Amino acid sequence: MAGERIMIVEDEFLIRATLVEVLEDEGYEVIAAESGEEALDLLRSDGGIALMMTDMQLGGGMDGLTLASAARGVRGGLPVIFMTGRPDRVPSLDPMIEAMVSKPYTSSEVTAAITRLLAPARAADRETS
């Protein structure tokens, strides 16, 4: 079930724009940020964000893990998918990492990760309706 609002945090314009287009084609509402600070501002002002995808190595002094921690301080339990071109540099046992896609990723890998992380919220919505 698409339609949820997803935030993409990626400092590289072409990657960000491509991912936004792919997810919009899948039916998601997508907002994008190019820095951790911009992402946190969006989270504070937009209560409808269902999931965040962030690059692990963002420019501007905040990496993806730091952003995820701060984002969950704003919105506890926010599902986060991490994107990286260097999976060998990611701490594999970090409890913050629920899902990760390695660059270059396919649209099906991204949508599968989104579906998996949003499944509990979707099930809860069905039970309350």
C-alpha positions in Angstrom: 0.0 0.0 0.0 1.7 3.2 -1.1 0.6 6.7 -0.3 2.6 7.1 2.9 4.9 10.1 3.2 8.6 9.3 3.0 11.5 11.6 3.6 14.7 11.2 1.6 17.9 12.7 3.1 20.7 12.6 0.5 23.3 15.3 -0.1 23.9 14.3 -3.7 21.4 16.0 -6.0 21.2 13.3 -8.7 20.8 10.4 -6.3 18.1 12.4 -4.3 16.2 13.4 -7.4 16.2 9.9 -8.9 15.1 8.3 -5.6 12.3 10.8 -5.3 11.1 10.0 -8.8 11.2 6.3 -8.3 9.2 6.5 -5.0 6.7 8.8 -6.5 6.2 6.4 -9.4 5.5 3.7 -6.7 2.7 6.0 -5.3 4.5 7.4 -2.2 4.4 11.0 -1.3 8.0 12.1 -1.0 9.7 15.0 0.6 13.5 15.5 0.3 16.2 17.1 2.3 19.9 17.5 1.4 21.2 17.8 5.0 20.5 16.4 8.5 19.5 19.8 9.8 17.0 20.3 7.0 15.6 16.9 7.7 15.1 17.6 11.4 13.4 20.9 10.6 11.0 19.0 8.2 10.3 16.3 10.9 9.5 19.0 13.5 7.0 20.7 11.1 5.5 17.6 9.4 3.8 15.0 11.6 2.8 12.8 8.7 6.2 11.4 7.7 6.0 7.7 8.0 9.6 6.7 7.2 13.0 8.3 6.6 15.7 7.1 4.2 19.1 8.7 4.8 22.5 8.4 3.4 25.0 7.2 5.9 27.6 9.8 4.9 25.9 13.1 4.7 27.8 16.4 4.2 27.5 19.2 6.7 28.8 17.5 9.8 25.9 15.1 10.6 26.1 11.4 9.5 23.1 9.2 9.0 23.4 7.5 12.4 23.5 10.8 14.2 20.6 12.0 12.1 18.5 8.9 12.9 19.2 9.3 16.6 18.1 13.0 16.5 15.1 12.1 14.3 13.9 9.5 16.8 14.3 12.2 19.5 11.8 14.2 17.6 9.6 11.3 16.5 10.2 8.2 18.6 9.9 4.9 16.6 10.4 6.5 13.2 11.5 3.8 10.8 14.8 4.6 9.1 16.4 3.0 6.0 20.1 3.7 5.7 21.7 4.0 2.2 25.4 3.6 1.7 28.0 3.2 -1.0 30.4 1.7 1.6 28.6 -1.1 3.5 32.0 -2.3 4.7 32.2 0.8 6.9 28.8 0.4 8.5 28.8 -1.0 12.1 26.7 -4.1 11.4 25.6 -4.6 15.0 24.4 -1.1 15.6 20.8 -1.4 16.9 19.9 1.8 15.2 20.1 0.0 11.8 16.8 -1.6 11.0 17.3 -1.7 7.3 20.1 -0.8 4.9 20.4 -0.7 1.1 23.8 -0.6 -0.6 24.4 1.7 -3.5 23.9 1.1 -6.3 20.5 -0.3 -5.3 17.5 -1.2 -7.4 14.0 0.3 -7.0 12.8 -3.2 -5.9 15.3 -3.3 -3.1 14.2 0.1 -1.8 10.5 -0.7 -2.0 11.0 -4.0 -0.3 12.8 -2.3 2.6 10.0 0.3 2.8 7.3 -2.4 2.7 9.0 -4.4 5.5 9.5 -1.4 7.8 6.0 0.0 7.3 4.3 -3.4 7.7 3.7 -3.0 11.5 2.1 0.4 11.1 -0.1 -0.8 8.3 -1.2 -3.8 10.4 -2.0 -1.5 13.3 -4.0 0.8 11.0 -6.1 -2.2 9.7 -6.8 -3.3 13.3 -8.1 0.2 14.3 -10.3 0.7 11.3 
